[in-house]
């Protein structure tokens, strides 16, 4: 007698509260320096930037089947990265939660911005 056992598993990534990057302090010589650092970070980390009026850059990241969109508000004294939209990231607006990778990708992006500031 042969017995066949089939196992299936579903893997769900943990959802965490959306962690926006708020008021990262910089001491850049001017706003253009911060803008350039953001654009370089986009290039370094494969984000697609779109410059908007009033010192805002909207950046999009595609990773396999996931996509996130953030707004980056900046000045010569700092920047903030705020969630704007996502696809396939388990976003739950009522609970303010999203796939755990969101925070890691945004933190890595923020670190790259800081690393690209020229003083």
trRosetta pair geometry for C-beta under 8 A, 3 or more apart (Angstrom, degrees):
i j d omega theta_ij theta_ji phi_ij phi_ji
12 90 7.8 102 -166 -94 94 152
13 90 7.0 -167 68 6 97 147
13 99 5.2 42 94 -150 133 90
13 100 5.4 -133 163 23 106 100
13 101 6.7 -25 178 -17 157 96
14 99 8.0 106 81 -156 45 47
14 100 4.6 48 74 -45 88 129
15 90 5.2 -119 -89 122 114 128
15 92 6.7 43 -180 10 154 118
15 95 7.8 60 130 103 134 132
15 97 4.2 65 152 157 114 119
15 98 6.2 165 -152 80 87 10
15 99 6.3 -48 -105 -84 69 30
15 100 6.8 -130 -103 -44 18 73
16 19 7.1 -16 124 -21 117 104
16 97 6.3 171 88 -147 16 85
16 98 6.8 -36 62 62 64 62
16 99 8.0 -3 23 125 80 18
16 100 5.1 81 -7 -104 113 70
16 102 7.6 -154 58 53 100 104
16 103 6.0 -35 80 -18 139 135
17 96 5.6 23 -144 114 80 98
17 97 5.8 -56 -89 -96 39 69
18 83 5.0 -49 -167 -22 139 151
18 96 5.5 -101 17 173 101 81
18 97 7.0 -159 -31 -112 74 18
18 98 5.2 62 -82 5 86 118
18 102 6.9 -48 -122 117 73 144
18 103 7.9 -177 -147 -71 38 89
19 102 7.8 148 37 109 82 98
19 103 4.7 49 38 -116 122 108
19 106 7.1 175 85 75 87 136
19 107 7.8 7 100 -57 128 100
20 80 6.8 26 157 178 109 97
20 81 6.3 -169 -165 90 71 63
20 82 4.9 13 -139 -112 129 59
20 83 6.1 -105 -83 -7 95 84
20 106 7.9 -88 -129 163 35 156
21 24 6.0 -3 160 -39 106 115
21 79 7.7 20 113 110 112 85
21 80 6.1 177 99 -155 68 51
21 81 4.0 35 44 38 109 100
21 106 6.1 -164 -25 154 112 110
21 107 7.4 154 -76 -94 119 53
21 110 4.7 178 -116 -90 164 143
22 80 5.0 16 -128 -129 45 110
22 82 8.0 61 -86 -77 78 86
23 78 5.7 35 -164 136 52 150
23 80 5.8 3 -43 -76 44 104
24 78 5.2 173 82 -160 52 99
24 79 5.5 -15 52 60 104 72
24 80 7.0 162 6 -82 80 47
24 110 6.5 170 -62 -165 157 114
24 113 7.7 101 87 92 155 128
24 114 7.0 -105 164 -73 138 108
25 77 6.7 -38 -146 166 66 77
25 78 4.9 -51 -110 -86 29 124
26 34 6.2 134 84 -98 158 113
26 76 7.2 -124 95 163 106 41
26 77 6.1 158 64 178 71 25
26 78 4.9 158 15 -87 83 52
26 79 7.0 29 -6 -3 127 85
26 114 7.5 -156 -93 -117 105 75
26 117 6.0 -157 -147 -115 125 154
27 77 7.1 15 -96 -127 45 60
27 119 7.2 33 91 -121 88 112
28 31 7.5 116 95 -84 129 22
28 33 4.2 -174 -178 88 122 127
28 34 5.0 -164 20 -52 166 88
28 37 7.6 -127 -99 -7 141 137
28 76 4.8 -129 74 -160 96 72
28 77 7.6 -134 31 -69 83 25
28 117 5.8 -114 -88 -154 104 111
28 118 8.0 64 -136 65 94 53
28 119 7.1 -120 -117 -102 52 64
29 33 5.4 99 47 -25 81 151
29 76 7.1 -90 94 -152 22 122
29 119 7.2 132 -32 -152 93 46
30 33 5.3 113 60 -2 65 100
30 34 7.9 -131 106 2 44 86
30 76 5.2 -68 -157 -99 21 128
31 34 5.7 -56 -158 37 43 110
31 35 6.2 45 147 -21 72 105
31 55 6.2 -80 -166 -109 131 125
31 74 6.9 132 -154 122 86 94
31 75 5.7 -55 -104 -155 101 45
31 76 4.8 -82 -63 -52 58 83
32 35 5.4 -52 -145 38 35 116
32 36 6.2 39 155 -21 66 104
33 36 5.8 -54 -149 36 28 112
33 37 6.5 30 151 -19 62 106
33 76 7.0 63 47 -125 105 84
33 117 6.7 62 150 -149 104 73
33 118 6.1 -123 -153 57 107 83
34 37 5.6 -53 -149 35 34 114
34 38 6.5 35 152 -20 65 103
34 74 4.7 -172 134 168 130 128
34 75 6.9 56 39 97 163 17
34 76 6.0 -159 -15 -106 124 39
34 78 7.9 95 -123 150 146 2
34 79 6.2 168 -177 -53 125 115
34 117 7.0 -1 -102 -110 60 97
35 38 5.8 -55 -151 34 31 111
35 39 6.4 29 153 -16 65 107
35 51 7.7 41 -157 -117 117 118
35 55 7.4 -110 -76 -136 106 78
35 57 7.3 140 -138 -45 78 128
35 74 6.6 164 -72 90 63 142
36 39 5.7 -55 -146 38 32 111
36 40 6.3 32 155 -18 65 106
36 116 7.4 -145 119 145 74 113
36 118 7.6 -28 93 16 129 110
37 40 5.7 -54 -146 38 30 111
37 41 6.3 32 154 -20 64 106
37 113 5.4 84 137 -166 104 65
37 114 7.7 61 170 -79 136 11
37 116 3.8 151 -147 101 77 100
37 117 4.7 2 -97 -75 153 57
37 118 7.3 -166 -72 -1 102 71
38 41 5.7 -54 -148 36 31 112
38 42 6.5 38 150 -24 63 102
38 49 7.0 117 135 -111 97 148
38 57 5.5 149 136 34 142 156
38 59 7.8 -135 173 -55 103 136
38 72 5.7 161 -143 121 139 156
38 74 6.3 -124 -42 -40 142 160
38 79 7.0 157 -76 -115 120 162
38 113 5.5 11 -95 -124 60 109
38 116 7.7 -170 -37 79 22 136
39 42 5.5 -47 -151 29 33 116
39 43 6.7 31 151 -16 63 103
39 49 5.9 -109 -113 40 67 163
39 57 7.5 -142 -69 -125 72 158
40 43 5.6 -54 -152 37 35 111
40 44 6.1 35 151 -20 68 108
40 112 7.8 -149 109 155 80 98
40 116 4.2 170 82 -150 128 148
41 44 5.5 -53 -141 39 33 113
41 45 5.9 -1 168 8 68 114
41 47 7.3 8 119 33 77 127
41 109 6.0 98 156 -169 119 68
41 112 3.8 131 -137 116 97 105
41 113 4.3 -43 -41 -73 162 60
41 115 7.6 120 -93 55 100 89
41 116 5.3 -135 -52 5 85 142
42 45 6.7 -75 -137 53 19 87
42 46 8.0 -95 172 84 52 9
42 47 4.1 -94 -140 76 73 98
42 48 6.9 115 -177 -93 116 7
42 49 4.3 -54 -112 -33 169 112
42 57 7.7 -109 -54 153 138 139
42 59 5.6 -136 -107 -128 112 125
43 46 8.0 29 -173 -69 23 31
44 112 5.2 -170 83 -163 134 135
44 116 7.3 -160 -8 -64 142 128
45 61 7.5 -38 130 -108 100 120
45 108 6.5 148 -129 124 137 102
45 109 5.3 -164 94 -103 167 75
45 112 5.2 -156 -36 3 123 169
46 61 6.7 85 103 -135 83 84
46 62 7.8 -93 143 52 109 72
47 59 4.3 20 163 178 127 116
47 60 6.5 148 -165 69 74 34
47 61 4.9 -45 -105 -75 80 86
47 109 6.3 59 -40 -123 143 127
48 59 6.6 153 73 -157 42 62
48 60 4.7 -20 57 59 99 93
48 61 7.7 174 13 -75 74 37
48 62 7.8 25 -5 -5 116 98
49 57 5.0 -17 -158 -178 110 118
49 58 7.2 137 -157 77 55 45
49 59 4.8 -24 -96 -98 69 87
50 57 6.9 151 71 -163 41 65
50 58 4.8 -17 59 63 99 95
50 59 7.6 -177 19 -79 66 40
50 60 7.9 33 -6 -6 103 101
51 56 7.9 129 -165 87 49 53
51 57 5.5 -33 -103 -106 55 83
52 56 4.2 -31 69 85 114 100
52 57 6.7 179 16 -94 83 27
52 58 5.9 64 -27 -13 122 97
52 71 8.0 -34 26 -138 143 99
53 56 7.0 16 76 34 39 100
55 73 6.4 67 114 -161 92 61
55 74 5.2 -128 171 67 104 67
55 75 6.1 46 165 -77 163 62
56 71 5.7 -20 -164 -168 108 102
56 72 6.8 147 -158 75 54 52
56 73 5.5 -21 -100 -96 81 66
56 74 7.8 155 -93 17 33 76
57 71 7.5 148 78 -159 42 52
57 72 4.6 -13 60 57 91 107
57 74 7.3 7 7 5 101 120
58 69 6.5 6 -179 -175 98 100
58 70 7.3 173 -152 88 56 40
58 71 5.5 -29 -99 -101 72 67
58 72 7.6 -176 -83 17 24 75
58 84 6.6 -9 -139 -2 101 171
59 69 7.3 168 86 -151 41 55
59 70 5.5 -14 60 60 89 88
59 72 6.2 31 -3 -12 114 116
59 109 7.6 158 110 -166 150 147
60 67 6.5 -4 -172 -170 99 99
60 68 7.2 172 -149 88 55 44
60 69 4.9 -17 -100 -100 81 80
61 67 6.9 167 86 -150 52 51
61 68 5.2 -1 54 54 99 89
61 69 8.0 -171 21 -76 65 38
61 105 6.0 177 104 170 165 137
61 109 7.5 -113 -60 -70 141 137
62 66 7.3 156 -157 87 45 55
62 67 5.1 -13 -103 -101 69 87
63 66 4.8 -12 67 64 86 105
63 67 7.7 172 25 -79 63 40
63 101 7.5 -126 79 147 152 142
63 105 7.2 -129 -23 -98 146 142
65 88 5.2 -69 130 120 92 170
66 86 7.5 -18 -172 -170 84 99
66 87 6.9 165 -157 85 40 72
66 88 5.0 -125 -102 90 58 105
66 89 5.7 87 -149 -74 104 86
66 99 7.2 -94 -128 58 136 162
66 101 7.1 18 162 85 174 140
67 86 6.3 166 92 -155 64 54
67 87 4.2 24 47 39 106 104
67 88 6.9 78 19 37 73 95
67 89 7.6 -111 62 -34 45 113
68 83 7.6 -71 -168 -132 105 80
68 85 7.5 162 -159 90 44 52
68 86 4.7 -9 -108 -106 66 95
68 89 6.2 71 -79 -65 93 157
68 102 5.9 141 -99 -123 150 90
68 105 6.6 138 36 90 147 145
68 106 7.7 -93 128 -60 152 96
69 84 4.4 -72 112 75 95 110
69 85 4.1 11 47 54 121 89
69 86 6.7 -154 19 -69 74 50
70 81 5.1 12 166 -175 140 90
70 82 6.2 147 -163 71 83 39
70 83 6.1 -51 -108 -102 80 30
70 84 5.6 162 -117 3 22 99
70 106 6.6 122 -70 -113 156 109
70 109 7.9 147 41 93 151 159
71 81 7.5 163 81 -153 44 46
71 82 4.9 -17 59 61 93 98
71 84 5.2 104 -24 -61 88 122
72 79 5.7 2 -176 -176 94 121
72 80 7.2 171 -149 82 50 45
72 81 5.3 -15 -99 -100 80 72
72 82 7.8 174 -81 19 33 72
72 113 7.9 -179 -146 -98 143 151
73 79 6.5 163 85 -153 49 65
73 80 5.0 0 54 52 97 95
73 82 7.2 25 -2 0 102 116
74 78 7.2 -140 -141 113 64 38
74 79 3.9 -13 -101 -101 88 99
74 80 7.8 -165 -72 23 55 56
75 78 6.4 14 56 50 85 57
75 79 7.5 177 24 -76 54 59
79 113 6.6 -85 57 154 150 152
81 106 5.7 171 118 -164 141 109
81 109 7.0 123 -117 97 163 120
81 110 6.0 -118 -1 -78 142 103
83 86 7.4 -37 -161 -31 103 109
83 98 7.2 -172 -122 -32 147 156
83 102 7.5 21 -101 180 115 135
86 89 3.9 -50 156 29 137 137
86 91 5.0 139 60 -42 122 133
86 98 6.5 99 19 -141 166 126
86 99 7.9 -165 166 18 151 107
86 102 7.2 -46 -99 -100 150 124
89 98 5.3 4 141 -166 110 98
89 99 4.3 -112 -166 8 70 117
89 101 7.6 -118 -136 62 95 99
89 102 6.0 77 -170 -64 131 114
90 97 7.4 -45 125 121 95 93
90 98 6.3 134 82 -155 76 43
90 99 4.7 112 37 -60 105 82
91 97 7.4 167 -148 92 39 53
91 98 4.9 0 -100 -105 70 90
91 99 7.7 -53 -55 -7 61 80
92 95 4.3 10 113 41 121 104
92 96 7.4 -44 92 13 77 15
92 97 4.7 7 50 56 107 92
92 98 7.4 -161 22 -69 67 49
93 96 7.1 21 -166 -76 33 48
98 102 4.5 11 117 2 125 157
98 103 8.0 144 81 -33 106 80
99 102 5.4 118 72 -22 76 96
100 103 6.5 -50 -172 28 51 106
100 104 7.1 42 141 -11 73 108
101 104 5.4 -61 -153 42 47 113
101 105 5.9 44 153 -21 79 106
102 105 6.1 -62 -149 38 26 106
102 106 6.2 17 159 -12 65 112
103 106 6.0 -60 -143 42 28 106
103 107 6.0 29 159 -20 65 110
104 107 5.8 -55 -143 37 27 110
104 108 6.3 27 157 -18 62 109
105 108 5.8 -56 -148 37 29 112
105 109 6.3 31 153 -20 64 108
106 109 5.5 -53 -147 37 33 115
106 110 6.3 36 153 -21 66 104
107 110 5.7 -51 -146 35 31 113
107 111 6.4 35 153 -21 63 105
108 111 5.7 -52 -150 34 30 114
108 112 6.6 32 150 -19 62 105
109 112 5.7 -56 -154 34 32 113
109 113 6.7 37 148 -23 65 99
110 113 5.6 -47 -152 28 35 114
110 114 6.7 32 152 -14 65 103
111 114 5.9 -54 -151 38 33 110
111 115 6.3 31 151 -18 65 111
112 115 5.5 -56 -144 40 33 114
112 116 6.3 27 157 -18 65 109
113 116 6.0 -68 -153 38 28 106
113 117 7.3 45 149 -41 62 91
114 117 6.0 -35 -161 -1 38 115
